[in-house]
Amino acid sequence: MGSGHYRLQHGDAAYLTARGSGQYNHPGGLFYGGVAPTYSRQLTERIAADYALAGRKVAVIDYHTGLGPHGHGELIAGHDPDSDAAQRSREWYGSSLTEPLKGTSITVPLLGMSQYGWSRLVGDGLTFVSLEFGTLPPRGMQRALAQDHWLHNNGHCDWSAEQTQRIKKVMYDAYCPPEDAWREMVLFRCRQVARQATAGLQAQRG
């Protein structure tokens, strides 16, 4: 079943959830989860162990780019809406916080996201949010992803080749636009959210 057919049968939200949640059946397909823990997962587990984070009060801000209006930093809740952690997130970050499970976010609810791993490692003291900065319209992002995936899915990637350099530049600019104005908006919002998280964590610790 093609993506267009699935979208017609199940709707946009179901399609985005299915696509973004990853898959383990087709190694050549987009968002394949692999056969072993990723480097980022191993690093997260090592950080949690090194700093003995289990059972402690921990704030995590998970940074992303790609979705949403250009330069806008959407703050996305990483907890069940009825949980204490979700209420804590609302108190820390205010009305700019969005919640996928309540339908207020640009993102749809997804499986396999990093908040689940952090929750397993830390426990009830975790306050997790994602900060997503918009870059290109959806079609532009999809095109960049598809080209990069095609490049790596067709044998050896020659990094010196003109085609590789072109595709990689499209991919880089899609996730990190070169405009100073975009980067200034990102820096401002990152500092704002980091300040809110610090203040919330200090209040939580009493």
Contacts in CASP RR format, 6 or more apart in sequence:
PFRMAT RR
TARGET T0000
AUTHOR 0000-0000-0000
METHOD contacts of the structure
MODEL  1
MGSGHYRLQHGDAAYLTARGSGQYNHPGGLFYGGVAPTYSRQLTERIAAD
YALAGRKVAVIDYHTGLGPHGHGELIAGHDPDSDAAQRSREWYGSSLTEP
LKGTSITVPLLGMSQYGWSRLVGDGLTFVSLEFGTLPPRGMQRALAQDHW
LHNNGHCDWSAEQTQRIKKVMYDAYCPPEDAWREMVLFRCRQVARQATAG
LQAQRG
1 9 0 8 1.000
3 15 0 8 1.000
3 19 0 8 1.000
4 15 0 8 1.000
6 14 0 8 1.000
6 15 0 8 1.000
6 18 0 8 1.000
7 15 0 8 1.000
10 18 0 8 1.000
13 108 0 8 1.000
16 108 0 8 1.000
17 108 0 8 1.000
17 109 0 8 1.000
17 110 0 8 1.000
17 111 0 8 1.000
19 30 0 8 1.000
19 31 0 8 1.000
20 31 0 8 1.000
20 110 0 8 1.000
21 31 0 8 1.000
21 110 0 8 1.000
21 111 0 8 1.000
21 112 0 8 1.000
22 31 0 8 1.000
22 32 0 8 1.000
22 33 0 8 1.000
22 111 0 8 1.000
22 112 0 8 1.000
23 29 0 8 1.000
23 31 0 8 1.000
23 32 0 8 1.000
23 33 0 8 1.000
24 32 0 8 1.000
24 33 0 8 1.000
24 34 0 8 1.000
26 32 0 8 1.000
27 34 0 8 1.000
28 153 0 8 1.000
29 149 0 8 1.000
29 153 0 8 1.000
30 145 0 8 1.000
30 146 0 8 1.000
30 149 0 8 1.000
37 45 0 8 1.000
40 114 0 8 1.000
41 117 0 8 1.000
44 114 0 8 1.000
44 117 0 8 1.000
44 118 0 8 1.000
44 121 0 8 1.000
45 121 0 8 1.000
47 53 0 8 1.000
48 54 0 8 1.000
48 118 0 8 1.000
48 121 0 8 1.000
48 122 0 8 1.000
53 121 0 8 1.000
53 122 0 8 1.000
54 121 0 8 1.000
54 122 0 8 1.000
54 123 0 8 1.000
55 122 0 8 1.000
55 123 0 8 1.000
55 124 0 8 1.000
55 125 0 8 1.000
56 122 0 8 1.000
56 125 0 8 1.000
57 125 0 8 1.000
57 127 0 8 1.000
57 201 0 8 1.000
57 204 0 8 1.000
57 205 0 8 1.000
58 118 0 8 1.000
58 122 0 8 1.000
58 125 0 8 1.000
58 126 0 8 1.000
58 127 0 8 1.000
59 92 0 8 1.000
59 127 0 8 1.000
59 128 0 8 1.000
59 197 0 8 1.000
59 198 0 8 1.000
59 200 0 8 1.000
59 201 0 8 1.000
60 115 0 8 1.000
60 118 0 8 1.000
60 126 0 8 1.000
60 127 0 8 1.000
60 128 0 8 1.000
60 129 0 8 1.000
61 129 0 8 1.000
61 130 0 8 1.000
61 131 0 8 1.000
61 193 0 8 1.000
61 194 0 8 1.000
61 197 0 8 1.000
62 114 0 8 1.000
62 115 0 8 1.000
62 128 0 8 1.000
62 129 0 8 1.000
62 130 0 8 1.000
62 131 0 8 1.000
63 130 0 8 1.000
63 131 0 8 1.000
63 133 0 8 1.000
63 190 0 8 1.000
64 130 0 8 1.000
64 131 0 8 1.000
64 132 0 8 1.000
64 133 0 8 1.000
65 132 0 8 1.000
65 133 0 8 1.000
65 134 0 8 1.000
65 135 0 8 1.000
65 175 0 8 1.000
65 176 0 8 1.000
65 186 0 8 1.000
66 132 0 8 1.000
66 133 0 8 1.000
66 134 0 8 1.000
66 135 0 8 1.000
66 136 0 8 1.000
66 141 0 8 1.000
66 174 0 8 1.000
66 175 0 8 1.000
67 74 0 8 1.000
67 106 0 8 1.000
67 107 0 8 1.000
67 132 0 8 1.000
67 134 0 8 1.000
67 138 0 8 1.000
67 141 0 8 1.000
68 74 0 8 1.000
68 106 0 8 1.000
68 132 0 8 1.000
68 133 0 8 1.000
68 134 0 8 1.000
68 135 0 8 1.000
69 134 0 8 1.000
70 134 0 8 1.000
70 135 0 8 1.000
70 136 0 8 1.000
70 177 0 8 1.000
70 182 0 8 1.000
71 133 0 8 1.000
71 134 0 8 1.000
71 135 0 8 1.000
71 182 0 8 1.000
71 185 0 8 1.000
71 186 0 8 1.000
72 133 0 8 1.000
72 134 0 8 1.000
72 185 0 8 1.000
73 131 0 8 1.000
73 132 0 8 1.000
73 133 0 8 1.000
73 134 0 8 1.000
73 185 0 8 1.000
73 186 0 8 1.000
73 189 0 8 1.000
74 98 0 8 1.000
74 105 0 8 1.000
74 106 0 8 1.000
74 131 0 8 1.000
74 132 0 8 1.000
74 133 0 8 1.000
74 134 0 8 1.000
75 93 0 8 1.000
75 96 0 8 1.000
75 97 0 8 1.000
75 98 0 8 1.000
75 129 0 8 1.000
75 130 0 8 1.000
75 131 0 8 1.000
75 193 0 8 1.000
76 97 0 8 1.000
76 98 0 8 1.000
76 99 0 8 1.000
76 100 0 8 1.000
76 105 0 8 1.000
76 107 0 8 1.000
76 129 0 8 1.000
76 130 0 8 1.000
76 131 0 8 1.000
76 132 0 8 1.000
77 86 0 8 1.000
77 89 0 8 1.000
77 90 0 8 1.000
77 97 0 8 1.000
77 98 0 8 1.000
77 99 0 8 1.000
77 100 0 8 1.000
77 101 0 8 1.000
77 105 0 8 1.000
77 129 0 8 1.000
78 85 0 8 1.000
78 86 0 8 1.000
78 89 0 8 1.000
78 99 0 8 1.000
78 100 0 8 1.000
78 113 0 8 1.000
78 115 0 8 1.000
78 128 0 8 1.000
78 129 0 8 1.000
78 130 0 8 1.000
79 85 0 8 1.000
79 86 0 8 1.000
79 89 0 8 1.000
79 115 0 8 1.000
79 127 0 8 1.000
79 128 0 8 1.000
80 86 0 8 1.000
80 101 0 8 1.000
81 99 0 8 1.000
81 101 0 8 1.000
81 102 0 8 1.000
84 124 0 8 1.000
85 124 0 8 1.000
85 125 0 8 1.000
85 126 0 8 1.000
85 127 0 8 1.000
85 128 0 8 1.000
86 99 0 8 1.000
88 127 0 8 1.000
88 204 0 8 1.000
89 97 0 8 1.000
89 127 0 8 1.000
89 128 0 8 1.000
89 129 0 8 1.000
90 97 0 8 1.000
91 200 0 8 1.000
92 127 0 8 1.000
92 196 0 8 1.000
92 197 0 8 1.000
92 199 0 8 1.000
92 200 0 8 1.000
93 129 0 8 1.000
93 193 0 8 1.000
93 196 0 8 1.000
97 129 0 8 1.000
98 104 0 8 1.000
98 105 0 8 1.000
98 106 0 8 1.000
99 105 0 8 1.000
100 107 0 8 1.000
100 108 0 8 1.000
100 109 0 8 1.000
100 110 0 8 1.000
101 109 0 8 1.000
106 132 0 8 1.000
107 130 0 8 1.000
107 132 0 8 1.000
113 130 0 8 1.000
115 128 0 8 1.000
115 130 0 8 1.000
118 126 0 8 1.000
118 128 0 8 1.000
119 126 0 8 1.000
119 128 0 8 1.000
127 197 0 8 1.000
127 200 0 8 1.000
127 201 0 8 1.000
127 204 0 8 1.000
129 193 0 8 1.000
129 197 0 8 1.000
131 189 0 8 1.000
131 190 0 8 1.000
131 193 0 8 1.000
133 182 0 8 1.000
133 185 0 8 1.000
133 186 0 8 1.000
133 189 0 8 1.000
135 141 0 8 1.000
135 174 0 8 1.000
135 175 0 8 1.000
135 176 0 8 1.000
135 177 0 8 1.000
135 182 0 8 1.000
136 144 0 8 1.000
136 174 0 8 1.000
136 177 0 8 1.000
140 174 0 8 1.000
141 174 0 8 1.000
143 170 0 8 1.000
144 170 0 8 1.000
144 171 0 8 1.000
144 174 0 8 1.000
144 175 0 8 1.000
145 171 0 8 1.000
145 174 0 8 1.000
147 167 0 8 1.000
147 170 0 8 1.000
147 171 0 8 1.000
148 167 0 8 1.000
148 168 0 8 1.000
148 170 0 8 1.000
148 171 0 8 1.000
151 157 0 8 1.000
151 163 0 8 1.000
151 164 0 8 1.000
151 167 0 8 1.000
157 164 0 8 1.000
158 164 0 8 1.000
159 165 0 8 1.000
177 183 0 8 1.000
END
